[in-house]
Amino acid sequence: MTKESLIKSDSLYRGLYDYMTSGCAVYEVINDGLNGSDYIIRNFNRKSLEIEGKTLEEVLGKSLLDLRPNIDEYGLIPVMRNVWKTGAPAYFPVKIYTDEKFSRYYENHIFRIPTGEVVTIYNDLTDQKKTERRLIESRALLRALVDTIPDLIWLKDPDGVYLGCNPTFERFFGAKEKTIAGNTDYDFVDRDLADFFRAHDRKAMEADGPSINEEWLTFADDGYHGLFETIKTPMKTPDGRLVGVLGIARDITRRNQAEEALRNSEEKFRILFESSKEAFYFSSVQGKFIEANQSFFNLFGMEKEDLNNLWAKDIYLNLNDRSKFIDIIEKHGFVKDFKVKLMDRNGNVMDCQISATVRRSVDGSIDGYQGIIRDTTEMKQKDLEKERLIADLQKALAEVKKLSGLLPICMHCKKIRDDQGYWKQMEEYLAKHSEAQFSHSICRECAEKYYPDMDVYDK
C-alpha cells in the first residue's frame, strides 16, 4: 500500500471515528487494570467530548477515574479488564452512573485493538430512559385509572378478539383478563347476545365513530342484572390504522328508575294541574305567562292560544299592585293570599287572592314564578252582606232592652222587687228596664167594680 493510500485510509477512518453518533474512547491500560486509575485516555472522538463537555486537551493523559470518580463502583472496570486480558469483545448493558456532577444512563461496547489499547463505544441513553420511565409511569397511571373506573371497559381487535379489559368487565364475564384476552364474546355468552355485541362492534367501525345503545346485562360473578348504556368507538393509531373497538358500558339502572319515577310524578302533577278547579300558572320574572291550566283560562274568559301574548300587566287593574307583589315575593321567596283586583278578557273586575312561590335556576337566581289565583269576588260580597247584617242586628239590639230572668212580684199589690231589694210599682220598674212607655186606662172588670155608676164601657 502506497503512502498516499495510507493517508487516504487514515483520513477515512479518522472521519468515521470523529463523526460517529456514539462516544468512542481509547484507553491505555497500565499496572494490572484493576482500577479506574489504570485506564489512561489516549483519544476521545467528538461525540465523547460533547458528552463530557470538555476539549481534547482537557482529557488526554487523564485516567478514567479522573473523569468518573465513582467508576470503580459502577461495575465497568472488571469488564474492561477482562477484554484487555482476553481480547474478547463485551457488552456492558444500560446502567445509571452517578457522582457529584453526573447522573446519566450509559451503555458500553468494549473491545481491544491490536496495539493492546482498550476501546469503549458508548451511548448516553439518559433521555431515552427518562422517556421510557415516563411512558411506564403513564401506562401505570392509565392502567390504574381504567381499573378504578366502575364502568365496564374493554378493547377488541377488528375481528372481535379481546385485547384487554378492566376488573369490572372481568366480573361481567366471570373470568380474569388473561383468560378473556385472545377470546371472543362467543366464548363467554350465548350466541344471540354475542351476535348483538358483534353487530354493534361493526356498526361503530362502519360509522367510523361512536355507537351508543342500551342493553340489559347480567353479571356472571354475582348475578347482578342491570340496564347499561354502552358506547363503542373505533380506536386508531396516530397514522389512522384501526386497532379495534373500545367499549365503555355504564350502569344506568338507578338513573332509569329515577327518570321513570320522575315521569310518573310529572304525569300525576299534570293530571292534578289540568283537573284542578284552582287557576294555576307559571310566568317569567318579567311577567310573561308561560303555562296555565284550564281553570285559569275559564277564570279570565280566555282560550289557550291567548297565552302566547299574555302578560301580567294585561290582567292587573292597578300596576302598583304588581310592583308590590314583586317586592314581596322576591324578598321572601313566596306570597300568600295577596289581595288584588284583576280583570278578565272583557274588562270585568274581580277581587282575587294570589299565592305564589319563586322558581330558581341552577345558580340560585330567580327565573320565574308559579302560583294559584282565586276569585274571591263572591266570597267578598258575602262577607260584605254578613257585615251589613251584623250591623243591622247590633243596631236593633241597641234599640231594644230585653227583660229576662225571674222577677219577684207581690201576689197582692203586684209590685216588683228590684236588685237593691226595693219594691217598685210595675209600671215604674218596666219603664226603667225597657223602652216601653205607659198610658193609664181601666179594664172592663175594674170599671164595673169600682165605677158601677159610670158607663165607661158600653154594655
Secondary structure, 3 states (H helix, E strand, C coil): CCHHHHHHHHHHHHHHHHHCCCEEEEEEECCCCCCHHHEEEEEECHHHHHHHCCCHHHHCCCEHHHHCCCHHHHCHHHHHHHHHHHCCCEEEEEEEEECCCCEEEEEEEEEECCCCCEEEEEEECHHHHHHHHHHHHHHHHHHHHHHHCCCEEEEECCCCCEEEECHHHHHHHCCCHHHHCCCCHHHCCCHHHHHHHHHHHHHHHHHCCCEEEEEEEECCCCCCEEEEEEEEEEEECCCCCEEEEEEEEEECHHHHHHHHHHHHHHHHHHHHHHHCCCEEEEECCCCEEEEECHHHHHHHCCCHHHHHHCEHHHCECCHHHHHHHHHHHHHHCEEEEEEEEEECCCCCEEEEEEEEEEEECCCCCEEEEEEEEEECHHHHHHHHHHHHHHHHHHHHHHHCCCCCCCCCECCCCCCEECCCCCEECHHHHHHHHCCCCCCCCCCHHHHHHHCCCCCCCCC
